[in-house]
Amino acid sequence: MSSSVTITPLAEFSRLQLARLCRELMLAAQFNSRTGYAALRINHGDAAYKDTAIQNWMGASPVYTRRMQQTLGFAGGADVPTIFKGLQLDVGFTHQYFDVHFEVHSAQEGRFWLRSCGALLEAEPRGEEAVKVMCHDIEDPTFDATAMATNPRARMRPVHRPPRAPVDREPHCEWRVFIDEQAEPLVEPPIAETMAATRLGQLPIQKPPQDGAGGLTAYDGQVQEQLHLECFSHSALLAIYSELAVQIHLLINALLLVVTETYGAEAAQAVAEFQMCGTSWVVSERLKALLAQDIDDADGIQMMMAVLALHPAFKPDNYINCSVEVTGQRSARLTLGDCQAAQEALPCTWYALLARGIDSGLQALVQGVNRCATISPVANTALCWDIEITDTDQVQEEPFAVQVAKGTVLYQTQLDDHIQVLQL
């Protein structure tokens, strides 16, 4: 690697920088939903979205909820505070895109409310039926599936929810969460068991040693009304970053498994390609903007390397073995090596997509960093691509998947820092 290109290791990022990156990973999961479900609607009609989305979230959320409980030191509880802590660290409640607040009444009961819901603002222009599908049909079973990961007798029930009446009602919704000791315990669906048994579901995430720079090393105290990631320590944020990347890929893998089982392998491959293309591009754009203040050559190879080093498509490191080396002033080589993702016994994943030579998602990822970037497979070398930043003025039109991702409220989301929380 050229000595002129120096990329800051993730472990050397500050607490504030790590908090920003974790929020971006949460947003990446939302982009995956927008693009993946858009592909479903395009290829299989609106009706395909509801049932697939329910199975998608019910398959992934119980698995990653328990993982985060272990990683952040609040596992073992079967109460409402434990449920709330998990929700606050769930990509399904992406910080700031969802303005969520929590209040614990007792170990057995509490409430949360959304002053603003980005997903609702996405759905409302499509009409009342679209709102009901999301806020009723999908949320009812998936909310309970998340709660059951902590207590099979936990329930989430709406106090009020959209469609909004009046149309400008705030907060957008409110939910009661309680433990019903008389209720029949819920049973996790088979897809959750399948996802829990995958290499990703079993992937160990080690929290680095505490560096003494402040912040919470675990979330084992009281539930905060609104959790800000800046409150965590440097080592905790590194672990959260990895767990959020796990959440992203669990949701991807669960979606593609459901599509495979419902519509077949070719249909899953089409959804995966559309999803990877649309999401990877916009996430690259956002990461580039986040890193711009620290990298002078915004369109050069150093920026490309920096984004590739952080992109959730290739995280966490102990799941996806991705190496990138500089090969010239405006070129690099990306290689995917043997790793847990390569050995995953699932019919379709993003890694499997690339292994089959379907690399439009990777092309979109690098073009999100630089519109003049191109990739080309290295001859006689599997899972290896040369990346070149050209000098052409002929920039191609953005792929339709990228246009879909950019045509959302989500794409306009601007994230704010909570610097004062760093004093904890």
VEXDREN-2710 file (C-alpha; in Angstrom, 1 decimal):
% VEXDREN-2710
k/r/px/py/pz
1/MET/0.0/0.0/0.0
2/SER/1.2/3.5/-0.8
3/SER/2.6/5.2/2.2
4/SER/1.0/8.4/1.0
5/VAL/-2.5/7.1/1.9
6/THR/-3.2/6.9/5.7
7/ILE/-6.5/5.7/6.9
8/THR/-7.5/6.2/10.5
9/PRO/-8.4/2.9/12.2
10/LEU/-11.9/2.8/13.6
11/ALA/-10.4/2.3/17.1
12/GLU/-8.8/5.7/16.8
13/PHE/-12.0/7.6/16.1
14/SER/-13.2/9.8/18.9
15/ARG/-16.4/9.1/20.9
16/LEU/-18.2/11.8/19.0
17/GLN/-17.1/10.4/15.6
18/LEU/-18.1/6.9/16.7
19/ALA/-21.5/8.1/17.8
20/ARG/-22.0/9.8/14.3
21/LEU/-20.9/6.6/12.6
22/CYS/-23.3/4.5/14.6
23/ARG/-26.2/6.8/13.7
24/GLU/-25.3/6.4/10.0
25/LEU/-25.4/2.6/10.4
26/MET/-28.9/2.9/11.8
27/LEU/-29.9/5.0/8.8
28/ALA/-28.3/2.4/6.5
29/ALA/-30.7/-0.2/7.8
30/GLN/-33.6/2.1/6.9
31/PHE/-32.3/2.6/3.4
32/ASN/-32.2/-1.2/3.1
33/SER/-35.9/-1.3/3.9
34/ARG/-36.8/1.4/1.5
35/THR/-34.9/-0.2/-1.4
36/GLY/-35.6/-3.8/-0.6
37/TYR/-39.3/-3.3/-0.2
38/ALA/-39.4/-1.1/-3.3
39/ALA/-38.0/-4.0/-5.3
40/LEU/-40.6/-6.3/-3.9
41/ARG/-43.4/-3.9/-4.9
42/ILE/-41.9/-3.4/-8.4
43/ASN/-41.4/-7.1/-9.0
44/HIS/-44.3/-8.7/-7.1
45/GLY/-46.9/-6.0/-6.4
46/ASP/-47.9/-4.1/-3.2
47/ALA/-49.3/-7.1/-1.5
48/ALA/-45.9/-8.8/-1.4
49/TYR/-44.5/-6.0/0.9
50/LYS/-46.7/-6.6/3.9
51/ASP/-46.2/-10.4/4.5
52/THR/-42.5/-10.2/3.6
53/ALA/-41.8/-7.3/5.9
54/ILE/-43.5/-9.0/8.8
55/GLN/-41.4/-12.1/8.4
56/ASN/-38.3/-10.0/7.7
57/TRP/-38.4/-8.2/11.0
58/MET/-39.8/-11.1/13.1
59/GLY/-36.8/-13.2/11.9
60/ALA/-34.1/-10.7/12.7
61/SER/-35.2/-8.5/15.6
62/PRO/-35.5/-11.2/18.4
63/VAL/-31.9/-12.3/17.5
64/TYR/-30.2/-8.9/17.5
65/THR/-32.2/-7.8/20.5
66/ARG/-30.7/-10.5/22.6
67/ARG/-27.3/-9.9/21.2
68/MET/-27.3/-6.2/22.1
69/GLN/-28.5/-7.1/25.6
70/GLN/-25.5/-9.2/26.1
71/THR/-23.0/-6.7/24.5
72/LEU/-24.3/-3.7/26.5
73/GLY/-24.6/-5.5/29.8
74/PHE/-28.4/-5.5/30.4
75/ALA/-29.2/-9.1/29.6
76/GLY/-31.1/-11.3/32.0
77/GLY/-34.0/-9.0/32.7
78/ALA/-37.5/-9.9/31.8
79/ASP/-39.0/-6.5/32.5
80/VAL/-40.2/-3.4/30.6
81/PRO/-36.9/-1.4/31.2
82/THR/-35.0/-4.2/29.5
83/ILE/-37.3/-4.1/26.5
84/PHE/-37.0/-0.3/26.3
85/LYS/-33.2/-0.4/26.3
86/GLY/-33.2/-2.9/23.5
87/LEU/-35.6/-0.7/21.5
88/GLN/-33.3/2.3/22.0
89/LEU/-30.4/0.4/20.4
90/ASP/-32.5/-1.1/17.5
91/VAL/-32.0/0.0/13.9
92/GLY/-35.8/-0.2/13.6
93/PHE/-35.9/2.9/15.8
94/THR/-33.1/4.8/14.0
95/HIS/-32.1/7.8/16.1
96/GLN/-33.5/11.2/15.0
97/TYR/-35.3/9.7/12.0
98/PHE/-37.6/8.4/14.7
99/ASP/-38.0/10.9/17.6
100/VAL/-38.8/8.3/20.3
101/HIS/-39.3/8.9/24.0
102/PHE/-39.6/6.3/26.7
103/GLU/-41.2/6.4/30.2
104/VAL/-41.0/3.5/32.7
105/HIS/-43.9/3.3/35.1
106/SER/-42.8/0.1/36.8
107/ALA/-41.0/-3.1/36.1
108/GLN/-44.2/-4.4/34.6
109/GLU/-45.4/-1.4/32.5
110/GLY/-44.3/1.7/30.6
111/ARG/-44.9/3.7/27.5
112/PHE/-43.1/5.2/24.5
113/TRP/-44.2/7.8/22.1
114/LEU/-43.0/9.2/18.8
115/ARG/-43.0/12.9/18.5
116/SER/-42.1/12.4/14.9
117/CYS/-41.9/9.3/12.8
118/GLY/-39.9/9.5/9.6
119/ALA/-41.4/6.3/8.3
120/LEU/-44.9/7.7/8.7
121/LEU/-43.9/10.8/6.8
122/GLU/-42.7/8.4/4.0
123/ALA/-46.0/6.5/4.0
124/GLU/-48.6/9.3/4.3
125/PRO/-48.2/10.6/0.7
126/ARG/-49.1/7.1/-0.5
127/GLY/-52.5/7.2/1.2
128/GLU/-54.3/5.9/4.3
129/GLU/-54.1/2.3/3.2
130/ALA/-50.3/2.4/3.1
131/VAL/-50.3/4.0/6.6
132/LYS/-52.5/1.2/7.9
133/VAL/-50.3/-1.5/6.4
134/MET/-47.2/-0.1/8.1
135/CYS/-48.7/1.2/11.4
136/HIS/-51.2/-1.7/12.0
137/ASP/-50.6/-4.8/9.9
138/ILE/-46.8/-4.8/10.2
139/GLU/-46.2/-3.2/13.6
140/ASP/-48.6/-5.3/15.6
141/PRO/-46.8/-8.7/15.1
142/THR/-43.3/-7.2/14.8
143/PHE/-43.5/-5.1/17.9
144/ASP/-44.5/-8.2/19.9
145/ALA/-41.8/-10.2/18.3
146/THR/-39.2/-7.8/19.5
147/ALA/-40.7/-7.7/23.0
148/MET/-40.9/-11.5/23.2
149/ALA/-37.1/-11.7/22.9
150/THR/-37.1/-10.3/26.5
151/ASN/-40.3/-11.8/27.8
152/PRO/-42.8/-14.1/25.9
153/ARG/-45.6/-12.5/28.0
154/ALA/-44.7/-8.9/27.1
155/ARG/-47.1/-7.0/24.9
156/MET/-47.1/-3.7/23.0
157/ARG/-50.5/-2.1/22.4
158/PRO/-51.3/1.3/20.8
159/VAL/-52.7/4.1/22.9
160/HIS/-53.2/5.9/19.6
161/ARG/-51.6/5.6/16.2
162/PRO/-52.0/6.7/12.6
163/PRO/-53.8/7.4/10.4
164/ARG/-53.6/10.7/12.2
165/ALA/-56.8/12.5/13.2
166/PRO/-56.5/15.4/13.0
167/VAL/-54.0/15.1/10.1
168/ASP/-51.3/17.1/12.0
169/ARG/-51.6/15.2/15.3
170/GLU/-48.5/15.0/17.4
171/PRO/-47.0/12.9/18.8
172/HIS/-47.5/10.7/15.8
173/CYS/-48.2/7.6/18.0
174/GLU/-48.0/6.3/21.5
175/TRP/-47.7/2.7/22.7
176/ARG/-48.2/1.0/26.0
177/VAL/-45.8/-1.8/26.9
178/PHE/-46.6/-4.2/29.7
179/ILE/-46.0/-7.7/31.0
180/ASP/-49.2/-9.8/31.1
181/GLU/-48.5/-12.7/33.4
182/GLN/-51.9/-14.3/32.5
183/ALA/-51.2/-14.2/28.8
184/GLU/-50.2/-17.2/26.8
185/PRO/-46.4/-16.9/26.1
186/LEU/-45.7/-16.0/22.5
187/VAL/-43.6/-18.4/20.5
188/GLU/-40.8/-17.1/18.2
189/PRO/-41.4/-17.9/14.6
190/PRO/-39.2/-20.5/12.9
191/ILE/-37.4/-17.9/10.8
192/ALA/-36.1/-16.3/14.1
193/GLU/-34.7/-19.7/15.1
194/THR/-33.1/-20.0/11.6
195/MET/-31.5/-16.6/11.8
196/ALA/-30.2/-17.2/15.4
197/ALA/-28.4/-20.4/14.2
198/THR/-26.6/-18.6/11.3
199/ARG/-22.9/-17.8/11.5
200/LEU/-24.0/-14.1/11.7
201/GLY/-26.4/-14.8/14.5
202/GLN/-23.7/-16.6/16.5
203/LEU/-20.9/-14.1/15.7
204/PRO/-19.0/-13.0/18.8
205/ILE/-18.5/-9.3/19.3
206/GLN/-15.8/-8.4/21.8
207/LYS/-16.0/-5.1/23.6
208/PRO/-12.4/-3.6/23.7
209/PRO/-10.9/-2.6/27.0
210/GLN/-12.2/0.7/28.5
211/ASP/-9.7/3.5/27.8
212/GLY/-10.7/5.8/30.7
213/ALA/-12.0/8.6/28.4
214/GLY/-15.4/8.6/30.1
215/GLY/-18.9/7.5/29.1
216/LEU/-21.1/4.5/30.0
217/THR/-19.4/1.2/29.5
218/ALA/-22.8/-0.6/29.8
219/TYR/-26.4/0.3/29.8
220/ASP/-27.1/-1.3/33.1
221/GLY/-28.6/1.8/34.9
222/GLN/-32.0/3.5/34.5
223/VAL/-33.7/3.9/31.2
224/GLN/-33.1/7.3/29.7
225/GLU/-36.1/9.0/28.2
226/GLN/-34.2/9.6/25.0
227/LEU/-30.9/7.8/24.5
228/HIS/-28.1/9.6/22.8
229/LEU/-25.1/7.5/21.6
230/GLU/-22.6/10.1/22.9
231/CYS/-23.4/8.9/26.4
232/PHE/-21.5/5.7/25.8
233/SER/-17.8/5.1/26.3
234/HIS/-15.3/4.7/23.5
235/SER/-15.1/0.9/23.9
236/ALA/-18.9/0.6/24.2
237/LEU/-19.4/2.5/21.0
238/LEU/-17.0/0.3/19.1
239/ALA/-19.0/-2.7/20.2
240/ILE/-22.3/-0.9/19.3
241/TYR/-20.9/-0.2/15.9
242/SER/-20.2/-3.9/15.3
243/GLU/-23.6/-4.9/16.7
244/LEU/-25.4/-2.4/14.5
245/ALA/-23.6/-3.9/11.5
246/VAL/-24.8/-7.3/12.6
247/GLN/-28.4/-6.0/12.8
248/ILE/-28.1/-4.6/9.2
249/HIS/-27.0/-8.0/7.8
250/LEU/-29.4/-10.0/9.8
251/LEU/-32.2/-7.9/8.3
252/ILE/-30.7/-8.3/4.8
253/ASN/-30.3/-12.0/5.2
254/ALA/-33.7/-12.6/6.7
255/LEU/-35.4/-10.6/3.9
256/LEU/-33.6/-12.5/1.2
257/LEU/-34.4/-15.8/2.8
258/VAL/-38.1/-14.9/2.9
259/VAL/-38.1/-13.8/-0.7
260/THR/-36.3/-17.0/-1.7
261/GLU/-38.8/-19.2/0.1
262/THR/-41.8/-17.3/-1.3
263/TYR/-40.8/-16.3/-4.8
264/GLY/-37.7/-18.3/-5.6
265/ALA/-33.9/-17.8/-6.0
266/GLU/-34.0/-15.5/-9.0
267/ALA/-36.5/-13.2/-7.3
268/ALA/-34.3/-13.0/-4.2
269/GLN/-31.2/-12.2/-6.3
270/ALA/-33.1/-9.4/-8.0
271/VAL/-34.2/-7.9/-4.7
272/ALA/-30.6/-8.2/-3.3
273/GLU/-29.1/-6.5/-6.3
274/PHE/-31.6/-3.6/-6.2
275/GLN/-31.2/-3.2/-2.5
276/MET/-27.4/-3.3/-2.5
277/CYS/-27.2/-0.9/-5.4
278/GLY/-29.6/1.7/-4.0
279/THR/-28.4/1.6/-0.3
280/SER/-24.7/1.3/-0.9
281/TRP/-24.6/4.4/-3.1
282/VAL/-26.4/6.7/-0.7
283/VAL/-24.6/5.3/2.4
284/SER/-21.3/6.0/0.6
285/GLU/-22.4/9.6/-0.1
286/ARG/-23.3/10.1/3.5
287/LEU/-20.0/8.6/4.8
288/LYS/-18.1/10.8/2.4
289/ALA/-19.8/13.9/3.7
290/LEU/-19.1/12.8/7.3
291/LEU/-15.4/12.3/6.5
292/ALA/-15.0/15.4/4.3
293/GLN/-13.8/17.6/7.2
294/ASP/-10.8/15.3/7.9
295/ILE/-9.8/14.4/4.3
296/ASP/-8.6/17.2/2.0
297/ASP/-8.9/15.4/-1.3
298/ALA/-12.6/14.6/-1.3
299/ASP/-12.6/13.0/-4.7
300/GLY/-9.3/11.2/-4.4
301/ILE/-8.2/7.6/-3.5
302/GLN/-7.8/8.5/0.2
303/MET/-11.5/9.3/0.5
304/MET/-12.3/6.1/-1.4
305/MET/-10.2/4.1/1.0
306/ALA/-11.7/5.8/4.0
307/VAL/-15.3/5.1/3.0
308/LEU/-14.6/1.5/2.1
309/ALA/-13.0/1.0/5.5
310/LEU/-16.3/2.1/7.2
311/HIS/-19.0/1.0/4.9
312/PRO/-21.5/-1.4/6.5
313/ALA/-21.6/-3.6/3.4
314/PHE/-18.3/-5.0/4.6
315/LYS/-18.8/-4.9/8.4
316/PRO/-18.3/-6.3/11.0
317/ASP/-14.7/-7.2/10.3
318/ASN/-14.9/-10.7/11.8
319/TYR/-17.8/-11.5/9.5
320/ILE/-16.7/-10.1/6.2
321/ASN/-13.0/-10.2/5.3
322/CYS/-12.5/-7.2/3.0
323/SER/-9.1/-5.8/2.2
324/VAL/-8.3/-2.8/0.0
325/GLU/-4.8/-1.8/-1.2
326/VAL/-3.8/1.3/-3.1
327/THR/-2.3/0.4/-6.5
328/GLY/-1.8/3.9/-7.9
329/GLN/-2.5/7.6/-7.5
330/ARG/-6.2/7.0/-8.4
331/SER/-6.6/3.3/-8.2
332/ALA/-7.0/0.5/-5.6
333/ARG/-7.8/-3.2/-5.4
334/LEU/-10.6/-4.7/-3.3
335/THR/-10.5/-8.3/-2.3
336/LEU/-13.0/-10.4/-0.3
337/GLY/-11.3/-13.3/1.4
338/ASP/-12.5/-16.4/3.2
339/CYS/-14.7/-15.5/6.2
340/GLN/-17.8/-16.3/8.1
341/ALA/-20.0/-14.6/5.5
342/ALA/-18.5/-16.9/2.8
343/GLN/-19.5/-19.9/4.8
344/GLU/-23.0/-18.8/5.6
345/ALA/-25.5/-21.5/4.7
346/LEU/-28.1/-19.1/3.3
347/PRO/-29.4/-19.1/-0.3
348/CYS/-28.8/-15.4/-0.8
349/THR/-26.8/-12.7/0.9
350/TRP/-24.9/-9.6/-0.4
351/TYR/-21.7/-11.5/-0.1
352/ALA/-23.1/-14.4/-2.1
353/LEU/-24.3/-11.9/-4.7
354/LEU/-20.7/-10.7/-5.2
355/ALA/-19.4/-14.3/-5.2
356/ARG/-21.7/-15.0/-8.2
357/GLY/-20.2/-12.1/-10.1
358/ILE/-23.2/-9.8/-9.7
359/ASP/-21.3/-6.7/-8.7
360/SER/-23.6/-3.7/-9.7
361/GLY/-24.0/-3.1/-5.9
362/LEU/-20.2/-2.7/-5.6
363/GLN/-20.1/-0.4/-8.6
364/ALA/-22.8/1.7/-6.9
365/LEU/-20.9/1.7/-3.7
366/VAL/-17.8/3.2/-5.2
367/GLN/-19.7/5.6/-7.4
368/GLY/-21.4/7.0/-4.3
369/VAL/-17.9/8.1/-3.2
370/ASN/-16.9/9.3/-6.7
371/ARG/-19.2/9.4/-9.7
372/CYS/-16.1/8.8/-12.0
373/ALA/-15.1/5.6/-10.2
374/THR/-15.3/2.2/-12.0
375/ILE/-14.7/-1.4/-11.0
376/SER/-13.5/-4.3/-13.0
377/PRO/-13.0/-7.9/-11.9
378/VAL/-9.4/-9.0/-11.7
379/ALA/-8.8/-11.8/-14.2
380/ASN/-8.4/-15.3/-12.8
381/THR/-8.9/-14.1/-9.2
382/ALA/-12.2/-14.7/-7.5
383/LEU/-13.8/-11.9/-5.5
384/CYS/-11.2/-9.3/-6.4
385/TRP/-11.9/-6.0/-8.2
386/ASP/-9.8/-3.1/-9.4
387/ILE/-11.2/0.3/-8.6
388/GLU/-10.2/3.2/-10.8
389/ILE/-11.1/6.9/-10.5
390/THR/-11.2/8.1/-14.1
391/ASP/-11.0/11.6/-15.5
392/THR/-14.1/11.3/-17.7
393/ASP/-16.6/14.1/-17.9
394/GLN/-19.3/11.7/-19.1
395/VAL/-21.1/10.8/-15.9
396/GLN/-23.8/8.1/-16.3
397/GLU/-27.4/8.5/-15.0
398/GLU/-27.9/7.2/-11.5
399/PRO/-29.4/3.7/-11.4
400/PHE/-33.1/3.5/-10.7
401/ALA/-32.4/1.9/-7.3
402/VAL/-30.4/5.0/-6.3
403/GLN/-33.1/7.3/-7.5
404/VAL/-35.6/5.4/-5.3
405/ALA/-33.3/5.7/-2.3
406/LYS/-32.9/9.4/-2.9
407/GLY/-36.6/10.1/-3.4
408/THR/-37.3/9.5/0.3
409/VAL/-37.6/11.6/3.5
410/LEU/-34.9/9.4/4.8
411/TYR/-32.4/10.7/2.2
412/GLN/-33.0/14.3/3.5
413/THR/-32.3/13.3/7.1
414/GLN/-29.7/15.5/8.8
415/LEU/-28.3/14.1/12.0
416/ASP/-27.4/16.3/15.0
417/ASP/-24.6/15.8/17.6
418/HIS/-25.2/15.8/21.3
419/ILE/-21.9/17.1/22.4
420/GLN/-23.0/18.0/25.9
421/VAL/-23.7/14.3/26.6
422/LEU/-19.9/13.5/26.1
423/GLN/-19.3/14.9/29.6
424/LEU/-20.8/11.7/31.1
END
